[in-house]
Amino acid sequence: MSKQFITVTSKNQVTLPSKYVKQLRLTNNRILQTEIRNGKIILTPEPDVETVMQQFWGKHKAKRTLGDDEINQALRGTATTRAKR
């Protein structure tokens, strides 16, 4: 584990070292969860949408590929069901 020093600016901002950003594959507007643990600030990247979707679909394999019309029909059905509530 490597350590680097960073500075807190007058606006309470910090800049993460580029090697950390690359190593964690952080992108613009990526959300980091923060917590204080034993007097230390812990930053944990929240999973991005793409990763979450890949994990979800990896566990739930489709029996067949749906066509655009079938997807649109399912979405319309879901919207109608929610509107009735």
C-alpha positions in Angstrom: 0.0 0.0 0.0 1.5 3.3 -1.0 0.9 6.6 0.8 0.8 10.0 -0.6 0.1 13.4 1.0 -2.7 15.6 -0.4 -3.8 19.1 0.7 -7.2 20.3 1.8 -8.0 23.6 -0.1 -9.7 26.7 1.4 -12.9 25.3 -0.1 -12.5 22.0 1.8 -11.6 20.1 -1.4 -9.0 17.5 -2.1 -7.5 16.2 -5.3 -6.9 12.5 -5.5 -3.6 11.4 -7.0 -3.9 10.3 -10.6 -2.5 6.8 -9.9 -5.3 6.2 -7.4 -7.9 7.4 -9.9 -6.5 5.1 -12.6 -6.1 2.1 -10.3 -9.8 2.4 -9.1 -11.0 3.4 -12.6 -12.8 6.4 -11.3 -14.6 8.6 -13.8 -16.0 12.1 -13.7 -19.0 12.4 -11.4 -18.4 9.0 -9.8 -19.9 8.9 -6.4 -17.6 8.0 -3.4 -19.0 6.9 -0.1 -17.3 8.5 2.8 -17.0 7.5 6.4 -14.8 8.2 9.4 -13.4 5.1 11.0 -10.9 5.1 13.8 -10.0 8.8 13.1 -9.4 8.1 9.4 -11.4 9.1 6.3 -12.4 6.2 4.2 -13.4 6.7 0.6 -15.2 3.9 -1.1 -16.3 4.1 -4.8 -20.0 3.2 -5.2 -20.5 0.8 -8.1 -21.3 2.4 -11.4 -24.5 1.6 -13.2 -22.7 -0.5 -15.9 -21.1 -2.7 -13.2 -24.3 -3.2 -11.3 -26.2 -4.1 -14.5 -23.4 -6.6 -15.5 -23.6 -8.2 -12.1 -27.4 -8.4 -12.3 -27.6 -9.8 -15.8 -24.8 -12.2 -15.0 -27.0 -13.8 -12.4 -30.2 -13.7 -14.4 -29.7 -15.1 -17.9 -32.6 -14.6 -20.3 -34.1 -17.7 -21.9 -34.2 -15.8 -25.2 -33.4 -12.4 -26.6 -36.4 -10.0 -26.6 -37.2 -7.9 -29.6 -37.7 -4.1 -29.4 -41.5 -4.5 -29.6 -41.6 -6.9 -26.7 -39.4 -4.6 -24.6 -41.6 -1.6 -25.4 -44.7 -3.6 -24.6 -43.3 -4.7 -21.2 -42.4 -1.1 -20.4 -45.8 0.2 -21.3 -47.4 -2.5 -19.1 -45.2 -1.6 -16.2 -46.1 2.1 -16.6 -49.8 1.3 -16.8 -49.6 -0.8 -13.6 -47.9 2.0 -11.7 -50.4 4.6 -12.9 -53.3 2.5 -11.6 -51.8 2.5 -8.0 
